[in-house]
Amino acid sequence: MADEFAAAKQRFVALVHEIDPDVMVVIPERSTQDVFRISLTRGSTRRFLTISEDDMLDLVEDEHAAAKMHAKLRGEV
């Protein structure tokens, strides 16, 4: 199951680094209750995002979903 999310996790990290390459992204290996709690850290500032499994998978399969996530991340990063 973890392998099916590898490409989505890479895409998520790439989206974050397009906005700010200095942000450290930590994505858990497995989801909890069908969501990933993702840590975004820049310097001493840490934020957490909760992203569903479906939204993660859509990043790879759907450019519109990736664009929406990019817009959401711009507000968070």
mmJSON file of the N, C-alpha and C atoms, coordinates in Angstrom:
{"data_MODEL":{"atom_site":{
"group_PDB":["ATOM","ATOM","ATOM","ATOM","ATOM","ATOM","ATOM","ATOM","ATOM","ATOM","ATOM","ATOM","ATOM","ATOM","ATOM","ATOM","ATOM","ATOM","ATOM","ATOM","ATOM","ATOM","ATOM","ATOM","ATOM","ATOM","ATOM","ATOM","ATOM","ATOM","ATOM","ATOM","ATOM","ATOM","ATOM","ATOM","ATOM","ATOM","ATOM","ATOM","ATOM","ATOM","ATOM","ATOM","ATOM","ATOM","ATOM","ATOM","ATOM","ATOM","ATOM","ATOM","ATOM","ATOM","ATOM","ATOM","ATOM","ATOM","ATOM","ATOM","ATOM","ATOM","ATOM","ATOM","ATOM","ATOM","ATOM","ATOM","ATOM","ATOM","ATOM","ATOM","ATOM","ATOM","ATOM","ATOM","ATOM","ATOM","ATOM","ATOM","ATOM","ATOM","ATOM","ATOM","ATOM","ATOM","ATOM","ATOM","ATOM","ATOM","ATOM","ATOM","ATOM","ATOM","ATOM","ATOM","ATOM","ATOM","ATOM","ATOM","ATOM","ATOM","ATOM","ATOM","ATOM","ATOM","ATOM","ATOM","ATOM","ATOM","ATOM","ATOM","ATOM","ATOM","ATOM","ATOM","ATOM","ATOM","ATOM","ATOM","ATOM","ATOM","ATOM","ATOM","ATOM","ATOM","ATOM","ATOM","ATOM","ATOM","ATOM","ATOM","ATOM","ATOM","ATOM","ATOM","ATOM","ATOM","ATOM","ATOM","ATOM","ATOM","ATOM","ATOM","ATOM","ATOM","ATOM","ATOM","ATOM","ATOM","ATOM","ATOM","ATOM","ATOM","ATOM","ATOM","ATOM","ATOM","ATOM","ATOM","ATOM","ATOM","ATOM","ATOM","ATOM","ATOM","ATOM","ATOM","ATOM","ATOM","ATOM","ATOM","ATOM","ATOM","ATOM","ATOM","ATOM","ATOM","ATOM","ATOM","ATOM","ATOM","ATOM","ATOM","ATOM","ATOM","ATOM","ATOM","ATOM","ATOM","ATOM","ATOM","ATOM","ATOM","ATOM","ATOM","ATOM","ATOM","ATOM","ATOM","ATOM","ATOM","ATOM","ATOM","ATOM","ATOM","ATOM","ATOM","ATOM","ATOM","ATOM","ATOM","ATOM","ATOM","ATOM","ATOM","ATOM","ATOM","ATOM","ATOM","ATOM","ATOM","ATOM","ATOM","ATOM","ATOM","ATOM","ATOM","ATOM","ATOM","ATOM"],
"id":[1,2,3,4,5,6,7,8,9,10,11,12,13,14,15,16,17,18,19,20,21,22,23,24,25,26,27,28,29,30,31,32,33,34,35,36,37,38,39,40,41,42,43,44,45,46,47,48,49,50,51,52,53,54,55,56,57,58,59,60,61,62,63,64,65,66,67,68,69,70,71,72,73,74,75,76,77,78,79,80,81,82,83,84,85,86,87,88,89,90,91,92,93,94,95,96,97,98,99,100,101,102,103,104,105,106,107,108,109,110,111,112,113,114,115,116,117,118,119,120,121,122,123,124,125,126,127,128,129,130,131,132,133,134,135,136,137,138,139,140,141,142,143,144,145,146,147,148,149,150,151,152,153,154,155,156,157,158,159,160,161,162,163,164,165,166,167,168,169,170,171,172,173,174,175,176,177,178,179,180,181,182,183,184,185,186,187,188,189,190,191,192,193,194,195,196,197,198,199,200,201,202,203,204,205,206,207,208,209,210,211,212,213,214,215,216,217,218,219,220,221,222,223,224,225,226,227,228,229,230,231],
"type_symbol":["N","C","C","N","C","C","N","C","C","N","C","C","N","C","C","N","C","C","N","C","C","N","C","C","N","C","C","N","C","C","N","C","C","N","C","C","N","C","C","N","C","C","N","C","C","N","C","C","N","C","C","N","C","C","N","C","C","N","C","C","N","C","C","N","C","C","N","C","C","N","C","C","N","C","C","N","C","C","N","C","C","N","C","C","N","C","C","N","C","C","N","C","C","N","C","C","N","C","C","N","C","C","N","C","C","N","C","C","N","C","C","N","C","C","N","C","C","N","C","C","N","C","C","N","C","C","N","C","C","N","C","C","N","C","C","N","C","C","N","C","C","N","C","C","N","C","C","N","C","C","N","C","C","N","C","C","N","C","C","N","C","C","N","C","C","N","C","C","N","C","C","N","C","C","N","C","C","N","C","C","N","C","C","N","C","C","N","C","C","N","C","C","N","C","C","N","C","C","N","C","C","N","C","C","N","C","C","N","C","C","N","C","C","N","C","C","N","C","C","N","C","C","N","C","C","N","C","C","N","C","C"],
"label_atom_id":["N","CA","C","N","CA","C","N","CA","C","N","CA","C","N","CA","C","N","CA","C","N","CA","C","N","CA","C","N","CA","C","N","CA","C","N","CA","C","N","CA","C","N","CA","C","N","CA","C","N","CA","C","N","CA","C","N","CA","C","N","CA","C","N","CA","C","N","CA","C","N","CA","C","N","CA","C","N","CA","C","N","CA","C","N","CA","C","N","CA","C","N","CA","C","N","CA","C","N","CA","C","N","CA","C","N","CA","C","N","CA","C","N","CA","C","N","CA","C","N","CA","C","N","CA","C","N","CA","C","N","CA","C","N","CA","C","N","CA","C","N","CA","C","N","CA","C","N","CA","C","N","CA","C","N","CA","C","N","CA","C","N","CA","C","N","CA","C","N","CA","C","N","CA","C","N","CA","C","N","CA","C","N","CA","C","N","CA","C","N","CA","C","N","CA","C","N","CA","C","N","CA","C","N","CA","C","N","CA","C","N","CA","C","N","CA","C","N","CA","C","N","CA","C","N","CA","C","N","CA","C","N","CA","C","N","CA","C","N","CA","C","N","CA","C","N","CA","C","N","CA","C","N","CA","C","N","CA","C","N","CA","C","N","CA","C","N","CA","C"],
"label_alt_id":[null,null,null,null,null,null,null,null,null,null,null,null,null,null,null,null,null,null,null,null,null,null,null,null,null,null,null,null,null,null,null,null,null,null,null,null,null,null,null,null,null,null,null,null,null,null,null,null,null,null,null,null,null,null,null,null,null,null,null,null,null,null,null,null,null,null,null,null,null,null,null,null,null,null,null,null,null,null,null,null,null,null,null,null,null,null,null,null,null,null,null,null,null,null,null,null,null,null,null,null,null,null,null,null,null,null,null,null,null,null,null,null,null,null,null,null,null,null,null,null,null,null,null,null,null,null,null,null,null,null,null,null,null,null,null,null,null,null,null,null,null,null,null,null,null,null,null,null,null,null,null,null,null,null,null,null,null,null,null,null,null,null,null,null,null,null,null,null,null,null,null,null,null,null,null,null,null,null,null,null,null,null,null,null,null,null,null,null,null,null,null,null,null,null,null,null,null,null,null,null,null,null,null,null,null,null,null,null,null,null,null,null,null,null,null,null,null,null,null,null,null,null,null,null,null,null,null,null,null,null,null],
"label_comp_id":["MET","MET","MET","ALA","ALA","ALA","ASP","ASP","ASP","GLU","GLU","GLU","PHE","PHE","PHE","ALA","ALA","ALA","ALA","ALA","ALA","ALA","ALA","ALA","LYS","LYS","LYS","GLN","GLN","GLN","ARG","ARG","ARG","PHE","PHE","PHE","VAL","VAL","VAL","ALA","ALA","ALA","LEU","LEU","LEU","VAL","VAL","VAL","HIS","HIS","HIS","GLU","GLU","GLU","ILE","ILE","ILE","ASP","ASP","ASP","PRO","PRO","PRO","ASP","ASP","ASP","VAL","VAL","VAL","MET","MET","MET","VAL","VAL","VAL","VAL","VAL","VAL","ILE","ILE","ILE","PRO","PRO","PRO","GLU","GLU","GLU","ARG","ARG","ARG","SER","SER","SER","THR","THR","THR","GLN","GLN","GLN","ASP","ASP","ASP","VAL","VAL","VAL","PHE","PHE","PHE","ARG","ARG","ARG","ILE","ILE","ILE","SER","SER","SER","LEU","LEU","LEU","THR","THR","THR","ARG","ARG","ARG","GLY","GLY","GLY","SER","SER","SER","THR","THR","THR","ARG","ARG","ARG","ARG","ARG","ARG","PHE","PHE","PHE","LEU","LEU","LEU","THR","THR","THR","ILE","ILE","ILE","SER","SER","SER","GLU","GLU","GLU","ASP","ASP","ASP","ASP","ASP","ASP","MET","MET","MET","LEU","LEU","LEU","ASP","ASP","ASP","LEU","LEU","LEU","VAL","VAL","VAL","GLU","GLU","GLU","ASP","ASP","ASP","GLU","GLU","GLU","HIS","HIS","HIS","ALA","ALA","ALA","ALA","ALA","ALA","ALA","ALA","ALA","LYS","LYS","LYS","MET","MET","MET","HIS","HIS","HIS","ALA","ALA","ALA","LYS","LYS","LYS","LEU","LEU","LEU","ARG","ARG","ARG","GLY","GLY","GLY","GLU","GLU","GLU","VAL","VAL","VAL"],
"label_asym_id":["A","A","A","A","A","A","A","A","A","A","A","A","A","A","A","A","A","A","A","A","A","A","A","A","A","A","A","A","A","A","A","A","A","A","A","A","A","A","A","A","A","A","A","A","A","A","A","A","A","A","A","A","A","A","A","A","A","A","A","A","A","A","A","A","A","A","A","A","A","A","A","A","A","A","A","A","A","A","A","A","A","A","A","A","A","A","A","A","A","A","A","A","A","A","A","A","A","A","A","A","A","A","A","A","A","A","A","A","A","A","A","A","A","A","A","A","A","A","A","A","A","A","A","A","A","A","A","A","A","A","A","A","A","A","A","A","A","A","A","A","A","A","A","A","A","A","A","A","A","A","A","A","A","A","A","A","A","A","A","A","A","A","A","A","A","A","A","A","A","A","A","A","A","A","A","A","A","A","A","A","A","A","A","A","A","A","A","A","A","A","A","A","A","A","A","A","A","A","A","A","A","A","A","A","A","A","A","A","A","A","A","A","A","A","A","A","A","A","A","A","A","A","A","A","A","A","A","A","A","A","A"],
"label_entity_id":["1","1","1","1","1","1","1","1","1","1","1","1","1","1","1","1","1","1","1","1","1","1","1","1","1","1","1","1","1","1","1","1","1","1","1","1","1","1","1","1","1","1","1","1","1","1","1","1","1","1","1","1","1","1","1","1","1","1","1","1","1","1","1","1","1","1","1","1","1","1","1","1","1","1","1","1","1","1","1","1","1","1","1","1","1","1","1","1","1","1","1","1","1","1","1","1","1","1","1","1","1","1","1","1","1","1","1","1","1","1","1","1","1","1","1","1","1","1","1","1","1","1","1","1","1","1","1","1","1","1","1","1","1","1","1","1","1","1","1","1","1","1","1","1","1","1","1","1","1","1","1","1","1","1","1","1","1","1","1","1","1","1","1","1","1","1","1","1","1","1","1","1","1","1","1","1","1","1","1","1","1","1","1","1","1","1","1","1","1","1","1","1","1","1","1","1","1","1","1","1","1","1","1","1","1","1","1","1","1","1","1","1","1","1","1","1","1","1","1","1","1","1","1","1","1","1","1","1","1","1","1"],
"label_seq_id":[1,1,1,2,2,2,3,3,3,4,4,4,5,5,5,6,6,6,7,7,7,8,8,8,9,9,9,10,10,10,11,11,11,12,12,12,13,13,13,14,14,14,15,15,15,16,16,16,17,17,17,18,18,18,19,19,19,20,20,20,21,21,21,22,22,22,23,23,23,24,24,24,25,25,25,26,26,26,27,27,27,28,28,28,29,29,29,30,30,30,31,31,31,32,32,32,33,33,33,34,34,34,35,35,35,36,36,36,37,37,37,38,38,38,39,39,39,40,40,40,41,41,41,42,42,42,43,43,43,44,44,44,45,45,45,46,46,46,47,47,47,48,48,48,49,49,49,50,50,50,51,51,51,52,52,52,53,53,53,54,54,54,55,55,55,56,56,56,57,57,57,58,58,58,59,59,59,60,60,60,61,61,61,62,62,62,63,63,63,64,64,64,65,65,65,66,66,66,67,67,67,68,68,68,69,69,69,70,70,70,71,71,71,72,72,72,73,73,73,74,74,74,75,75,75,76,76,76,77,77,77],
"pdbx_PDB_ins_code":[null,null,null,null,null,null,null,null,null,null,null,null,null,null,null,null,null,null,null,null,null,null,null,null,null,null,null,null,null,null,null,null,null,null,null,null,null,null,null,null,null,null,null,null,null,null,null,null,null,null,null,null,null,null,null,null,null,null,null,null,null,null,null,null,null,null,null,null,null,null,null,null,null,null,null,null,null,null,null,null,null,null,null,null,null,null,null,null,null,null,null,null,null,null,null,null,null,null,null,null,null,null,null,null,null,null,null,null,null,null,null,null,null,null,null,null,null,null,null,null,null,null,null,null,null,null,null,null,null,null,null,null,null,null,null,null,null,null,null,null,null,null,null,null,null,null,null,null,null,null,null,null,null,null,null,null,null,null,null,null,null,null,null,null,null,null,null,null,null,null,null,null,null,null,null,null,null,null,null,null,null,null,null,null,null,null,null,null,null,null,null,null,null,null,null,null,null,null,null,null,null,null,null,null,null,null,null,null,null,null,null,null,null,null,null,null,null,null,null,null,null,null,null,null,null,null,null,null,null,null,null],
"Cartn_x":[0.817,0.0,0.863,1.973,2.83,3.358,3.615,4.148,3.173,1.89,0.917,0.922,1.444,1.497,2.85,3.845,5.194,5.198,4.571,4.54,3.765,2.692,1.891,2.683,3.43,4.245,5.326,5.952,6.969,6.357,5.176,4.488,4.147,3.704,3.376,4.615,5.726,6.977,7.404,7.261,7.621,6.76,5.477,4.59,5.018,5.367,5.816,7.108,8.047,9.342,9.254,8.221,7.993,7.702,7.021,6.651,7.822,8.432,9.555,10.464,11.63,12.528,13.138,13.007,13.576,12.65,11.446,10.491,10.807,10.916,11.126,9.755,9.538,8.254,8.444,7.604,7.628,6.242,6.213,4.964,5.094,4.154,4.252,4.197,4.803,4.816,3.42,2.588,1.223,0.228,-0.949,-2.016,-2.655,-3.321,-4.082,-5.526,-6.421,-7.843,-8.034,-7.292,-7.391,-6.938,-6.147,-5.577,-4.093,-3.356,-1.957,-1.865,-1.175,-0.904,0.526,0.649,1.923,2.476,3.763,4.448,5.221,5.044,5.795,6.583,7.916,8.76,9.691,9.705,10.669,11.253,12.555,13.189,12.567,12.084,11.467,9.945,9.409,7.959,7.513,6.557,6.034,4.524,4.038,2.59,2.244,1.01,0.537,-0.651,-0.656,-1.774,-2.325,-3.609,-4.248,-4.777,-4.267,-4.625,-5.15,-6.288,-6.869,-6.061,-6.194,-5.536,-5.961,-7.251,-7.755,-7.148,-7.05,-6.446,-4.979,-4.275,-2.866,-2.751,-3.575,-3.512,-3.902,-4.844,-5.271,-4.146,-3.155,-2.046,-1.315,-1.25,-0.543,-1.452,-2.709,-3.624,-4.371,-4.464,-5.329,-4.609,-4.288,-3.58,-4.415,-5.731,-6.599,-6.491,-6.466,-6.319,-4.959,-3.922,-2.586,-2.564,-3.247,-3.309,-4.052,-5.134,-5.876,-5.016,-4.266,-3.393,-2.288,-1.749,-0.706,-1.242,-2.463,-3.079,-3.268,-3.698,-3.875,-2.532,-1.502,-0.184,0.394,0.1,0.585,0.1,-1.095,-1.621,-1.011,-0.435,0.11,1.616,2.318,3.792,4.309],
"Cartn_y":[-1.191,0.0,1.259,1.245,2.428,2.799,1.805,2.08,2.872,2.671,3.392,4.889,5.278,6.691,7.336,6.568,7.113,8.251,8.059,9.102,10.326,10.1,11.21,12.016,11.326,12.023,12.858,12.299,13.047,14.272,14.127,15.251,16.331,15.925,16.881,17.676,16.981,17.652,18.608,18.189,19.056,20.316,20.182,21.348,22.322,21.791,22.651,23.362,22.616,23.201,24.178,24.095,25.118,26.461,26.419,27.637,28.13,27.227,27.6,26.383,26.384,25.231,25.03,26.026,25.913,25.206,24.891,24.224,22.73,22.211,20.78,20.113,19.078,18.373,16.988,16.649,15.312,14.703,13.618,12.899,11.52,11.132,9.807,8.693,7.568,6.442,5.899,5.924,5.407,6.465,6.369,7.282,6.761,7.66,7.314,7.705,6.748,6.972,7.614,7.112,7.531,8.962,9.543,10.873,10.872,11.763,11.989,13.304,13.297,14.543,14.94,15.961,16.351,17.569,17.507,18.605,19.428,20.753,21.696,22.587,22.583,23.335,24.263,25.518,26.495,27.198,26.999,27.574,26.989,27.858,27.378,27.309,27.598,27.593,26.265,25.627,24.349,24.45,23.944,23.886,22.444,22.074,20.734,20.845,19.982,19.875,18.462,18.341,17.035,16.867,15.847,15.593,14.164,13.991,12.648,11.804,10.492,9.577,9.87,10.088,10.359,11.623,12.674,13.92,13.713,12.906,12.621,11.897,10.881,10.124,10.986,11.901,12.787,13.693,13.978,14.842,14.292,12.974,12.327,12.173,11.879,11.521,12.702,13.823,14.921,16.262,16.9,18.186,19.275,19.213,20.2,20.071,18.848,18.621,19.121,18.913,19.399,20.925,21.567,23.035,23.557,22.881,23.287,23.12,22.024,21.793,22.85,23.202,24.23,25.552,25.907,27.14,27.071,25.929,25.756,25.875,25.27,25.307,26.717,27.513,28.896,29.657,29.335,29.968,29.433,28.25,27.605,27.779,27.852,27.864,29.261],
"Cartn_z":[0.0,0.0,0.0,0.706,0.775,-0.605,-1.447,-2.78,-3.637,-3.454,-4.269,-3.966,-2.812,-2.437,-2.724,-3.131,-3.335,-4.349,-5.484,-6.515,-6.032,-5.298,-4.78,-3.753,-2.907,-1.913,-2.595,-3.618,-4.364,-5.022,-5.579,-6.225,-5.198,-4.017,-2.964,-2.563,-2.343,-1.975,-3.082,-4.337,-5.462,-5.479,-5.193,-5.15,-4.052,-2.897,-1.799,-2.185,-2.768,-3.111,-4.277,-5.104,-6.13,-5.47,-4.341,-3.62,-2.775,-2.01,-1.145,-0.954,-1.609,-1.51,-0.118,0.764,2.107,3.097,2.682,3.57,3.621,4.838,5.023,5.158,4.369,4.345,4.958,5.925,6.52,6.339,5.56,5.3,5.938,6.782,7.4,6.352,6.685,5.753,5.503,6.537,6.41,6.851,6.289,6.703,7.991,8.678,9.869,9.605,9.698,9.42,8.045,7.062,5.657,5.394,6.293,6.052,6.433,5.779,6.115,6.883,7.999,8.736,8.384,7.58,6.982,7.711,8.021,8.696,7.671,7.73,6.905,7.857,7.732,8.65,7.885,8.307,7.785,9.001,9.214,10.402,11.653,12.531,13.775,13.679,12.495,12.299,11.701,12.357,11.871,11.724,10.598,10.338,9.992,10.27,9.935,8.993,7.994,7.061,7.136,7.016,6.94,5.526,4.835,3.439,3.332,2.7,2.565,1.582,1.717,0.782,-0.651,-0.859,-2.211,-2.794,-1.983,-2.465,-2.813,-2.035,-2.341,-3.68,-3.885,-5.136,-6.331,-6.129,-7.219,-7.702,-6.863,-7.267,-8.482,-8.569,-9.675,-10.888,-10.646,-11.733,-12.337,-11.627,-12.054,-11.897,-13.014,-12.972,-12.304,-12.461,-11.813,-10.29,-9.797,-8.356,-7.876,-8.682,-8.32,-8.274,-9.212,-9.23,-8.0,-7.608,-6.41,-5.158,-5.099,-3.946,-3.91,-5.073,-5.144,-4.586,-4.957,-4.453,-2.937,-2.441,-0.995,-0.276,-0.855,-0.233,-0.2,-1.217,-1.237,-0.004,0.451,1.653,2.937,2.877,4.073,4.22,3.112,3.15,3.307],
"occupancy":[1.0,1.0,1.0,1.0,1.0,1.0,1.0,1.0,1.0,1.0,1.0,1.0,1.0,1.0,1.0,1.0,1.0,1.0,1.0,1.0,1.0,1.0,1.0,1.0,1.0,1.0,1.0,1.0,1.0,1.0,1.0,1.0,1.0,1.0,1.0,1.0,1.0,1.0,1.0,1.0,1.0,1.0,1.0,1.0,1.0,1.0,1.0,1.0,1.0,1.0,1.0,1.0,1.0,1.0,1.0,1.0,1.0,1.0,1.0,1.0,1.0,1.0,1.0,1.0,1.0,1.0,1.0,1.0,1.0,1.0,1.0,1.0,1.0,1.0,1.0,1.0,1.0,1.0,1.0,1.0,1.0,1.0,1.0,1.0,1.0,1.0,1.0,1.0,1.0,1.0,1.0,1.0,1.0,1.0,1.0,1.0,1.0,1.0,1.0,1.0,1.0,1.0,1.0,1.0,1.0,1.0,1.0,1.0,1.0,1.0,1.0,1.0,1.0,1.0,1.0,1.0,1.0,1.0,1.0,1.0,1.0,1.0,1.0,1.0,1.0,1.0,1.0,1.0,1.0,1.0,1.0,1.0,1.0,1.0,1.0,1.0,1.0,1.0,1.0,1.0,1.0,1.0,1.0,1.0,1.0,1.0,1.0,1.0,1.0,1.0,1.0,1.0,1.0,1.0,1.0,1.0,1.0,1.0,1.0,1.0,1.0,1.0,1.0,1.0,1.0,1.0,1.0,1.0,1.0,1.0,1.0,1.0,1.0,1.0,1.0,1.0,1.0,1.0,1.0,1.0,1.0,1.0,1.0,1.0,1.0,1.0,1.0,1.0,1.0,1.0,1.0,1.0,1.0,1.0,1.0,1.0,1.0,1.0,1.0,1.0,1.0,1.0,1.0,1.0,1.0,1.0,1.0,1.0,1.0,1.0,1.0,1.0,1.0,1.0,1.0,1.0,1.0,1.0,1.0,1.0,1.0,1.0,1.0,1.0,1.0,1.0,1.0,1.0,1.0,1.0,1.0],
"B_iso_or_equiv":[0.0,0.0,0.0,0.0,0.0,0.0,0.0,0.0,0.0,0.0,0.0,0.0,0.0,0.0,0.0,0.0,0.0,0.0,0.0,0.0,0.0,0.0,0.0,0.0,0.0,0.0,0.0,0.0,0.0,0.0,0.0,0.0,0.0,0.0,0.0,0.0,0.0,0.0,0.0,0.0,0.0,0.0,0.0,0.0,0.0,0.0,0.0,0.0,0.0,0.0,0.0,0.0,0.0,0.0,0.0,0.0,0.0,0.0,0.0,0.0,0.0,0.0,0.0,0.0,0.0,0.0,0.0,0.0,0.0,0.0,0.0,0.0,0.0,0.0,0.0,0.0,0.0,0.0,0.0,0.0,0.0,0.0,0.0,0.0,0.0,0.0,0.0,0.0,0.0,0.0,0.0,0.0,0.0,0.0,0.0,0.0,0.0,0.0,0.0,0.0,0.0,0.0,0.0,0.0,0.0,0.0,0.0,0.0,0.0,0.0,0.0,0.0,0.0,0.0,0.0,0.0,0.0,0.0,0.0,0.0,0.0,0.0,0.0,0.0,0.0,0.0,0.0,0.0,0.0,0.0,0.0,0.0,0.0,0.0,0.0,0.0,0.0,0.0,0.0,0.0,0.0,0.0,0.0,0.0,0.0,0.0,0.0,0.0,0.0,0.0,0.0,0.0,0.0,0.0,0.0,0.0,0.0,0.0,0.0,0.0,0.0,0.0,0.0,0.0,0.0,0.0,0.0,0.0,0.0,0.0,0.0,0.0,0.0,0.0,0.0,0.0,0.0,0.0,0.0,0.0,0.0,0.0,0.0,0.0,0.0,0.0,0.0,0.0,0.0,0.0,0.0,0.0,0.0,0.0,0.0,0.0,0.0,0.0,0.0,0.0,0.0,0.0,0.0,0.0,0.0,0.0,0.0,0.0,0.0,0.0,0.0,0.0,0.0,0.0,0.0,0.0,0.0,0.0,0.0,0.0,0.0,0.0,0.0,0.0,0.0,0.0,0.0,0.0,0.0,0.0,0.0],
"pdbx_formal_charge":[null,null,null,null,null,null,null,null,null,null,null,null,null,null,null,null,null,null,null,null,null,null,null,null,null,null,null,null,null,null,null,null,null,null,null,null,null,null,null,null,null,null,null,null,null,null,null,null,null,null,null,null,null,null,null,null,null,null,null,null,null,null,null,null,null,null,null,null,null,null,null,null,null,null,null,null,null,null,null,null,null,null,null,null,null,null,null,null,null,null,null,null,null,null,null,null,null,null,null,null,null,null,null,null,null,null,null,null,null,null,null,null,null,null,null,null,null,null,null,null,null,null,null,null,null,null,null,null,null,null,null,null,null,null,null,null,null,null,null,null,null,null,null,null,null,null,null,null,null,null,null,null,null,null,null,null,null,null,null,null,null,null,null,null,null,null,null,null,null,null,null,null,null,null,null,null,null,null,null,null,null,null,null,null,null,null,null,null,null,null,null,null,null,null,null,null,null,null,null,null,null,null,null,null,null,null,null,null,null,null,null,null,null,null,null,null,null,null,null,null,null,null,null,null,null,null,null,null,null,null,null],
"auth_seq_id":[1,1,1,2,2,2,3,3,3,4,4,4,5,5,5,6,6,6,7,7,7,8,8,8,9,9,9,10,10,10,11,11,11,12,12,12,13,13,13,14,14,14,15,15,15,16,16,16,17,17,17,18,18,18,19,19,19,20,20,20,21,21,21,22,22,22,23,23,23,24,24,24,25,25,25,26,26,26,27,27,27,28,28,28,29,29,29,30,30,30,31,31,31,32,32,32,33,33,33,34,34,34,35,35,35,36,36,36,37,37,37,38,38,38,39,39,39,40,40,40,41,41,41,42,42,42,43,43,43,44,44,44,45,45,45,46,46,46,47,47,47,48,48,48,49,49,49,50,50,50,51,51,51,52,52,52,53,53,53,54,54,54,55,55,55,56,56,56,57,57,57,58,58,58,59,59,59,60,60,60,61,61,61,62,62,62,63,63,63,64,64,64,65,65,65,66,66,66,67,67,67,68,68,68,69,69,69,70,70,70,71,71,71,72,72,72,73,73,73,74,74,74,75,75,75,76,76,76,77,77,77],
"auth_comp_id":["MET","MET","MET","ALA","ALA","ALA","ASP","ASP","ASP","GLU","GLU","GLU","PHE","PHE","PHE","ALA","ALA","ALA","ALA","ALA","ALA","ALA","ALA","ALA","LYS","LYS","LYS","GLN","GLN","GLN","ARG","ARG","ARG","PHE","PHE","PHE","VAL","VAL","VAL","ALA","ALA","ALA","LEU","LEU","LEU","VAL","VAL","VAL","HIS","HIS","HIS","GLU","GLU","GLU","ILE","ILE","ILE","ASP","ASP","ASP","PRO","PRO","PRO","ASP","ASP","ASP","VAL","VAL","VAL","MET","MET","MET","VAL","VAL","VAL","VAL","VAL","VAL","ILE","ILE","ILE","PRO","PRO","PRO","GLU","GLU","GLU","ARG","ARG","ARG","SER","SER","SER","THR","THR","THR","GLN","GLN","GLN","ASP","ASP","ASP","VAL","VAL","VAL","PHE","PHE","PHE","ARG","ARG","ARG","ILE","ILE","ILE","SER","SER","SER","LEU","LEU","LEU","THR","THR","THR","ARG","ARG","ARG","GLY","GLY","GLY","SER","SER","SER","THR","THR","THR","ARG","ARG","ARG","ARG","ARG","ARG","PHE","PHE","PHE","LEU","LEU","LEU","THR","THR","THR","ILE","ILE","ILE","SER","SER","SER","GLU","GLU","GLU","ASP","ASP","ASP","ASP","ASP","ASP","MET","MET","MET","LEU","LEU","LEU","ASP","ASP","ASP","LEU","LEU","LEU","VAL","VAL","VAL","GLU","GLU","GLU","ASP","ASP","ASP","GLU","GLU","GLU","HIS","HIS","HIS","ALA","ALA","ALA","ALA","ALA","ALA","ALA","ALA","ALA","LYS","LYS","LYS","MET","MET","MET","HIS","HIS","HIS","ALA","ALA","ALA","LYS","LYS","LYS","LEU","LEU","LEU","ARG","ARG","ARG","GLY","GLY","GLY","GLU","GLU","GLU","VAL","VAL","VAL"],
"auth_asym_id":["A","A","A","A","A","A","A","A","A","A","A","A","A","A","A","A","A","A","A","A","A","A","A","A","A","A","A","A","A","A","A","A","A","A","A","A","A","A","A","A","A","A","A","A","A","A","A","A","A","A","A","A","A","A","A","A","A","A","A","A","A","A","A","A","A","A","A","A","A","A","A","A","A","A","A","A","A","A","A","A","A","A","A","A","A","A","A","A","A","A","A","A","A","A","A","A","A","A","A","A","A","A","A","A","A","A","A","A","A","A","A","A","A","A","A","A","A","A","A","A","A","A","A","A","A","A","A","A","A","A","A","A","A","A","A","A","A","A","A","A","A","A","A","A","A","A","A","A","A","A","A","A","A","A","A","A","A","A","A","A","A","A","A","A","A","A","A","A","A","A","A","A","A","A","A","A","A","A","A","A","A","A","A","A","A","A","A","A","A","A","A","A","A","A","A","A","A","A","A","A","A","A","A","A","A","A","A","A","A","A","A","A","A","A","A","A","A","A","A","A","A","A","A","A","A","A","A","A","A","A","A"],
"auth_atom_id":["N","CA","C","N","CA","C","N","CA","C","N","CA","C","N","CA","C","N","CA","C","N","CA","C","N","CA","C","N","CA","C","N","CA","C","N","CA","C","N","CA","C","N","CA","C","N","CA","C","N","CA","C","N","CA","C","N","CA","C","N","CA","C","N","CA","C","N","CA","C","N","CA","C","N","CA","C","N","CA","C","N","CA","C","N","CA","C","N","CA","C","N","CA","C","N","CA","C","N","CA","C","N","CA","C","N","CA","C","N","CA","C","N","CA","C","N","CA","C","N","CA","C","N","CA","C","N","CA","C","N","CA","C","N","CA","C","N","CA","C","N","CA","C","N","CA","C","N","CA","C","N","CA","C","N","CA","C","N","CA","C","N","CA","C","N","CA","C","N","CA","C","N","CA","C","N","CA","C","N","CA","C","N","CA","C","N","CA","C","N","CA","C","N","CA","C","N","CA","C","N","CA","C","N","CA","C","N","CA","C","N","CA","C","N","CA","C","N","CA","C","N","CA","C","N","CA","C","N","CA","C","N","CA","C","N","CA","C","N","CA","C","N","CA","C","N","CA","C","N","CA","C","N","CA","C","N","CA","C","N","CA","C","N","CA","C","N","CA","C"],
"pdbx_PDB_model_num":[1,1,1,1,1,1,1,1,1,1,1,1,1,1,1,1,1,1,1,1,1,1,1,1,1,1,1,1,1,1,1,1,1,1,1,1,1,1,1,1,1,1,1,1,1,1,1,1,1,1,1,1,1,1,1,1,1,1,1,1,1,1,1,1,1,1,1,1,1,1,1,1,1,1,1,1,1,1,1,1,1,1,1,1,1,1,1,1,1,1,1,1,1,1,1,1,1,1,1,1,1,1,1,1,1,1,1,1,1,1,1,1,1,1,1,1,1,1,1,1,1,1,1,1,1,1,1,1,1,1,1,1,1,1,1,1,1,1,1,1,1,1,1,1,1,1,1,1,1,1,1,1,1,1,1,1,1,1,1,1,1,1,1,1,1,1,1,1,1,1,1,1,1,1,1,1,1,1,1,1,1,1,1,1,1,1,1,1,1,1,1,1,1,1,1,1,1,1,1,1,1,1,1,1,1,1,1,1,1,1,1,1,1,1,1,1,1,1,1,1,1,1,1,1,1,1,1,1,1,1,1]
}}}
